[in-house]
Amino acid sequence: MELRHLEHFVAVAEERSFTRAATRLHLVQSALSVSIRGLERELGSRLFDRTTHRVELTDSGQALLGEARRTLAAAEAARDAVAAIHGELRGTVRIGIMQSLSLIDLAALLTEYHRARPQVHLVPRAAHGGSAELAREVTEGRLDLAFAALPTGYPRGLSVLPLASEQMMLACPPDHPFARRRTIALDELDGKRFVDFPAGWGTRLSVDRLFLEAGIERETAVEVADVPTVIELVRAGFGFAFLSPSTVPGAHRRALRRVHPSPEFTVSLITSNERSRTAAARALIDLVLAAYPTAGTALRPENRENHPL
């Protein structure tokens, strides 16, 4: 068994397709198939159930996947350690980001990092399933770290370090009486129609949690995956929407109304406690902590032993 066999196996497992995995690995599909068959022969077990339309992991494949990811991560860490002896920092850092991330200046952080360490390949990736999917991908090892905004319920095995937060506000249709008020009580929204973000997004989960705790309900008229469209649908009268002020363009921010109590939007840095971090990933974490010193107090010498980052 060689590392390349494990790399090929993980690619197929993640892509659920030999065609997509071959493209990702820059291999012809026949070579990838030969590699997987060789791995299956060596292990004495079938790793994938293949049909015309899909590729699924068998129980043996599921058992191998975690170990394969850990083995590949260890090999990468070993290469990083040798490179660091010579003052070089190489490798790849896979970063999960939300589709609307303006509460922190991620672009500035990544630009600074790239200038200081040009040999490290940064791979930012958004997830259609929002913060819930980002957390799952960090847990599974598909991402080295992520910036996510779940209000609660992060999977076990993750380190969660809050960086910045703000109170969400209510966008109202311009002809609704609430648009002429400065503050609205949460229970006044009971039964109202809403334009919501998709399930799994941190903003949606924060609102869901608040309504559940208050014992009230709302009707989801439509789900939309970007802030500008949400704003336009609210303006067109489709319903109300809770938005983080930092994600709303200045011209529209004046139309936001305070709600009491209101949901909170908190951006956190999440990493896995169950896998060693590469030197390149640790350098990015250190840069984030330096940019957000309140969060970074957890890494002061007196706290370092008790903090997973």
Residue pairs with C-beta under 8 A, 6 or more apart in sequence:
1 39
1 42
3 71
3 72
3 75
4 35
5 35
5 36
5 38
5 39
6 39
6 68
6 71
6 72
7 25
7 72
8 21
8 25
8 27
8 32
8 35
8 36
8 39
9 36
9 39
9 47
9 61
9 64
9 65
9 68
10 65
10 68
10 69
10 72
11 21
11 24
11 25
11 32
12 18
12 21
12 32
12 36
12 48
12 55
13 48
13 57
13 61
13 65
14 21
14 142
15 21
15 24
16 54
16 55
16 56
17 54
17 55
18 29
18 32
18 33
18 36
18 50
18 55
19 29
21 32
22 28
22 29
22 31
22 32
25 32
36 47
36 48
39 47
40 46
40 47
43 60
43 64
45 58
45 60
46 58
46 60
46 61
47 57
47 58
47 60
47 61
47 64
48 55
48 56
48 57
48 58
48 61
49 55
49 56
49 57
49 58
57 65
66 141
69 140
69 141
69 275
70 141
70 275
73 141
73 275
73 276
73 278
74 276
76 91
76 92
76 278
77 276
77 277
77 278
77 279
79 90
79 91
80 89
80 90
80 91
80 278
80 279
80 280
81 279
83 89
83 90
83 91
83 279
84 279
88 119
89 117
89 119
89 120
89 279
89 280
89 283
90 119
90 120
90 280
91 120
91 121
91 278
91 279
91 280
92 120
92 121
92 122
92 123
92 280
93 120
93 121
93 122
93 123
93 144
93 145
93 278
93 280
93 281
93 284
94 123
94 125
94 142
94 143
94 144
94 145
95 110
95 122
95 123
95 124
95 125
95 143
95 144
95 145
95 146
95 147
95 284
96 124
96 125
96 126
96 127
96 134
96 137
96 138
96 143
96 145
96 146
96 147
96 148
97 106
97 124
97 125
97 126
97 134
97 146
97 147
98 126
98 130
98 131
98 134
98 147
98 148
98 149
98 201
98 202
98 267
99 126
99 130
99 225
99 226
100 203
100 226
100 227
100 244
100 247
101 147
101 267
102 244
102 246
102 247
103 163
103 164
103 165
103 166
103 244
103 246
103 247
103 265
103 267
104 147
104 163
104 164
104 267
104 291
104 292
105 291
106 124
106 147
109 284
109 287
109 288
109 291
110 122
110 124
112 287
113 120
113 122
113 283
113 284
113 287
114 120
114 122
117 280
117 283
120 280
120 283
122 284
125 143
127 133
127 134
127 137
128 198
128 225
129 136
129 198
129 200
130 197
130 198
130 199
130 200
130 201
130 202
130 204
131 148
131 149
131 150
131 200
131 201
131 202
131 205
132 150
132 199
132 200
132 201
132 205
133 200
134 143
134 146
134 147
134 148
134 270
135 146
135 148
135 150
135 154
135 155
135 158
135 270
136 155
137 143
137 146
138 144
138 145
138 146
138 158
138 270
138 271
138 272
139 155
139 157
139 158
139 272
141 272
141 275
144 271
144 277
144 278
144 281
145 269
145 270
145 271
145 281
145 284
145 285
146 269
146 270
147 163
147 267
147 268
147 269
147 270
148 154
148 202
148 267
148 268
148 270
149 202
149 203
149 206
149 265
149 266
149 267
149 268
150 202
150 205
150 268
151 202
151 205
151 206
151 209
151 263
151 264
151 266
152 209
153 205
154 160
154 270
157 272
157 273
157 274
158 270
158 271
158 272
158 273
159 270
159 271
159 272
159 273
159 307
159 308
159 309
160 268
160 269
160 270
161 268
161 269
161 270
161 289
161 295
161 298
161 309
162 266
162 267
162 268
162 295
163 267
163 268
163 269
163 288
163 292
163 295
164 266
164 267
164 292
165 264
165 265
165 266
165 267
166 244
166 245
166 246
166 264
166 265
167 258
167 262
167 263
167 264
167 265
168 203
168 206
168 207
168 242
168 243
168 244
168 245
168 262
168 263
168 264
168 265
169 242
169 243
169 244
169 245
169 256
169 257
169 258
169 259
169 262
170 178
170 184
170 189
170 240
170 241
170 242
170 243
170 256
170 257
170 258
170 259
170 262
171 230
171 231
171 234
171 240
171 241
171 242
171 243
171 248
171 252
171 255
171 256
171 257
172 178
172 179
172 234
172 240
172 255
172 257
173 179
173 234
173 235
173 236
173 237
173 238
173 239
173 240
174 235
174 255
175 237
176 240
178 184
178 188
178 240
178 257
179 255
179 257
181 257
182 257
182 258
183 257
183 258
183 259
183 260
184 257
184 258
184 259
184 260
185 259
185 260
186 210
186 211
186 214
186 216
186 259
186 260
186 261
186 262
187 214
187 216
189 216
189 218
189 240
189 259
190 216
190 217
190 218
191 216
191 217
191 218
191 219
192 218
192 219
192 239
192 240
193 218
193 219
193 220
193 221
193 238
193 239
193 240
194 207
194 218
194 219
194 220
194 221
194 239
194 240
194 241
194 242
195 221
195 222
195 223
195 224
195 230
195 233
195 234
195 238
195 239
195 240
195 241
196 204
196 207
196 220
196 222
196 223
196 224
196 241
197 203
197 204
197 223
197 224
197 225
197 230
198 204
198 223
198 224
198 225
199 205
199 223
201 225
202 265
202 266
203 242
203 243
203 244
203 263
203 265
206 242
206 263
206 264
206 265
207 242
207 263
209 263
210 261
210 262
210 263
211 217
211 218
214 261
218 240
219 239
221 238
221 239
222 233
222 238
222 239
224 230
224 233
227 243
227 247
227 248
228 249
230 241
230 243
231 241
231 243
231 248
231 252
233 239
233 241
234 240
234 241
242 259
242 262
242 263
243 256
244 265
245 253
245 256
248 256
269 285
269 288
269 295
269 309
271 277
271 281
271 285
271 308
271 309
273 308
277 285
285 309
288 295
289 295
289 296
289 299
289 309
290 296
297 303
298 307
298 309
299 307
299 309
